[in-house]
């Protein structure tokens, strides 16, 4: 329950910080600078910026709210004609001409639709189940399957396989397509993740089943936590297998002027490490909080009276926590991460005088 309390407190603090108005200084003829009227990022008056976010991505709270906006499932109901209209509106904005009656609100909404449905590198429409906005709606039934009580061997294998298959498709459809990913690299990452997930889940489940001196009630509770280490192991292995080439070649490091200073293996290590940590944090609340809550609810007279309510309540808890945990996890680290110059390779240190450099962490 301490984990649940910390998780909820952290989420509340993130929202409270993010709801603070954005401050921006404006030029003035007076000696002292003045502040522009404070505009909430939830307001329709936020000036539109093409390719940018309404939220401050330099803060954790801003990134969390940005990703809440990205995974908004309402965009799944956008029709093809609405998508074309949104693309046409953004094209008109680029050309410097806008239809009458179009303001910041309409431009932000158009950009949200396009970014949620169209791959930025290929221009292809992403299939609905594999969009970031579809990750929670289509992934929640899988979470419910992984959280089923007293799973059979076949059930464990099926749900772990389905979970890693869905993750692989989401990762591929939202990949960075500026650098091609070989088919063999993708297949290795997928097979490695499936093998790890199934192996760890089956192995731990068998250990619990064969353990002596454990009561049936304790054994049942322990089995409910098996998906967590299995999913974490698979996620970390998948990140390493898919991006191990970066450890050999490095990633581009650039300065504040976006000038590429060099290619760094140190930055690549940090990028993969932070991504792997995110993949561990994400499943933590999803596969630990529902079992804790359900273990408590099972003891209540209401659940003893209506035992069939277990599955829908368990599935609803998993979906709710999934929806909350996703932006909280992927917002942990900025997409554009920073690294001090003195931590980088000597040739990069010699190539610039900037004390802080940048690189793309990836998701």
C-alpha positions, 0 to 999 in steps of 0.5 A: 500500500505504501507503493500505491500511496507514493504513486498517487502522491507523485501523480497529484504533485505532477498535475498540480505543478503542471497546472501552474500558468506559463510565464513568458517575458515580452520585449518592452521599451521600458528599462525593466522587462514586463510579463505577458498575460499568463496563459494556461496550456489548457487555454484556447489562446495558447499561440500555435507552434507547428511541430511543438507542444502546448506544454513545457517539455523541460519540466516533468509535469509538462511532459506528463501532460503532453503525453496525456494529450498524445494518448488521448483515445478520442483521436481513434474516432477520427475519420479519414476525411477529418484527417485530410482536413487537418492535414490541409489546414496545417499545409495552409498554415505553412503557406501563410494562408488560413481560412477565416474563423481558424484560430489557435484552437483549431490549429492545435486540434489539427496538429494533434490529429495528424501527429496521432495518426500519421508517422512523421517520417514515412507519412503513412497512416498508423494502424489504429491498434498500434498508435500511441492513442490506441496503446491503452485501449487495445493493450488493456485487455492484454493486461487483464489477461496477464492479471488473471488469477490462477493461470494455467501454463497455456494461459501464461504463454499465450498472454505473454506472447500476445503482450510482447507481440502488441508491444513489438508492433507499437514500437515498430509503427512508432519507430524513428524511420530516419535510420532504417531498422533491419528486419533481422534486428527487429525479429531478434528483438521480438523473439528475444522479448517473447522468449524472456517473457515466457521463460521468466513467467513460466519459471517463476510460476513453476517455482511458486507451484513447487515451493514447500511450506507455502499455504494455498492462499499465499501461493495464489497471491504470489502468482498474481505478481509473476507478470511484473518480473516477466514483462520487465525482463522482456522489455529491457532485453527488447531495448538492448537487442533493438538498439545494441548497434547504438552502443557500437556506433554511438549517437549524434551529440549536438549543441544548442544551435543544433550543430552536430558536434560528434558521435558518442557511445557514452551518450548512447549508453545513457540513452539506452539506460534511461529508455530501459529504466522507463520500460521497468517503471511503466509495468511496475504500477500496472502489475503490482497495484491491482494485485495488492488492491484485489487481495484487500478487496477479496477479504471484504464481505461484498466480494465474498457475496459477489465473487463474479465481480472479481474479473471486471473489477480487476480488468478495470483497475488494470486499464485505469492504472495503465492509462495513468502509468503510461504518461507518468513513465514515458515522461520521466526523461526528456526526449531531447536529453542533455549531457555535460561535455566533460562526460563525453569522449575527448574528441567531442570535448575538443570540438566544442566549448559548450558545457552542455550538449544534447542528444535524442534519447528515443522512446 
